[in-house]
Amino acid sequence: MHATRKLPISVFILAVTGVMLCTSCQQPRARCPSSPTSGPNSVIQDTIQALGSDSEIVRQATAEKLASLGPSAVPVIIQALDSDDVRVRLAAVAIAGEIGPDAADAVPLLAQALGDENAQVRLVSAEALSRVGPEAAEAVPALTRALDDESEDVRAQAALTLGEIGPEAREAVPSLVRALQDENEQVRTFCAIALGKIGPQAAEAVPALVRALEDESASVRSVAAKALGQIGEQAAEAIPTLIRALADEDEFVRASAALSLGLIGQGTQEVVPALIQALGDEDQEIREAAAIGLSLYGQEAVPFLVQALEDKDWHVREGAAKTLGWIGPGARDATPALIQTLADENQNVNTAAILALSTITEQDFGRDAAAWQVWWEKQ
């Protein structure tokens, strides 16, 4: 164990700013040739001792000062990670997290800390690596091993961190797929999130994510649906299950499924009618998500949306008009149908049709259907 001692606040502040006083002459050690412990390494050692001080005030103030120094504090962090004092190691990984991407030089030791005997150090190390982000790609093997940690919190954070690293964490995909079966709901949720952030590089996870759409946890189902959309067109085999998910009891699952069906962009004949039906969902956010998903199909969706302008449910009619507007000039063929929709008995539908016509044609005749008709005939 490294010895610890209390440092006066004034001495501590000087230490972490790179200046220590010689105890015999009270001069800065850099100016005192008689000081046997002068030099940068002495400052680092004194600062590390402050991180392990018995005084909580000193420990906290030291940590805050180091974090404020940014990348200049990394040499201290690197040495502190090798301390026998768990308080010092825990402070070091926490400070690295506060510094974020600028602490990239500490990544190898942060990865090593994922094997620390103390679970809290392992957890905070994983959190620190997540804040470093893609620059922490070197830690992917250690994070992958951490998916088997005895602590469910560490397993969950390791998964989340792999997601923050993104596509560079693709080698962890098989382990993330296996961890989708973890007994802990949060671990499964974070694994699905990670696979989504890895994106198309995680295409091999599609079958497992499809199975996750049947998970007992709505949280897992929701993020699994979102992840499939982030993987994109390579997730086409998930379309039938995502269509069924549009009827899920949980609104977040339904919304994620609607957006993902648009992002995958395949199976127009099956998907577009299902999304048009979702325009009538009782939840406004699901209706919005369905409209966004439909808009991603562009011109392919226009004929279906024109038909939907005559649906008996005004929510569907409004959503169809809104979506045509989002498609923009590519929905020009819908202009006659939108002009007729100006006579709709529902004011929300009228307004959506006006906005759509203006966006598609770059004209503005408001609610004047006759003026719109005259203009269109001239075209």
C-alpha positions, 0 to 999 in steps of 0.5 A: 500500500502506498502511504498517504498523508494529509496535505494542506490545501495550499500545498495541494493546489500548488502540487496539481498546478505543477509547483511544489514548495520545498519544506525547508526553505518554502521556495518552489522546488524548481528553484531549490537545488538542495531539494532531493525530491524536486522535479516533475515526478515529485509533483506527480507523486505528491498529487497522487498522494493527495488523491489518496488523502484521508481528507475527503476535501483534499481528494475532491479538490485534487480530482477537480483540479486535475480534471480541469487541466484536461490532457495535461493531467493524463501523466498523473492519471497513468501513474495513479492507475498503478496505485495500490490504493483503491481510492487513487485508482478510482479517482484516476479513472473518474478523472479520465472520464471527466477529461473525455477524448483528450484522455486517449493516451490513458486508454491502455491502462483504463482497459487494464483497469477493467480487470481491477479487483474492485467492481467500482473501479471496473465500472467507472473505467468502463464509463471513462472509456465511453466518454473517450468514445471512438478513440478508445477502440483499443479497449474493445477486447477488454470491454468484450471480456467485461460483458462476462463480468460478475457485476451486472452494472459492469456488464451493462456499462461495457455494452454501452461503451462498445456502442459509444465506440461505434463501428470500430467495435464490430469485433465485439458483435458476436459477444453482444449477440450472446449477451442479448440473452443476459438475465439482466434487462439493462444488460440486454437493453444496452447490448441492443443499443450498442449493436444499433450504434455499430450499425451496418457492421453489426448485420450478423446480429439481425436474427438475434435482434429479431428475436429480441423483438419478442423480449418480455421487456418493452425497453429491450423490444424498443431498442432492438427495433431501433437497432434494426433500423440503424443497421439498415437495408441489411435488416430486411429479414426483420420486416415481418416482425417489425410490421407486427411490432406496429401493434405492440402494446408499448408506444415506444416499441411501435414508434421505433418499429415505424421509423425502422421500417422506413430506414430499412427501405425494403418491401414497399408493397408490405411496409407502406400499407402497414405504415399508412395504417399506423397513421391512425394510431391513437398515439400522436408520436406513433403517427408522427413516426409512421409519417417519417417512415413513409416519407423515407420511401419517397415517390414509391409511397405516393400512390399509397398516400394518395389513396390514404387521403380518402381514408375514413379516419381523419388522422390517416388523412392528415398523416398522408397529407403531411407525409406528401409534404415531407416527400416534397417535389417528388410527390408532385403527382399527388397535387390533384388529390391534395387540391381536392383534400382542401374541401375536407371536413376536418380543419387539421387535414385542410391545413396539412394539405395546404402545407403539402401543396406549398412545399411540393409546388412552391406556390401559395394559394392558401385554402383557395381550391379554385386558384390551385386548380387553375394553376394546376391546369396551366401546368 
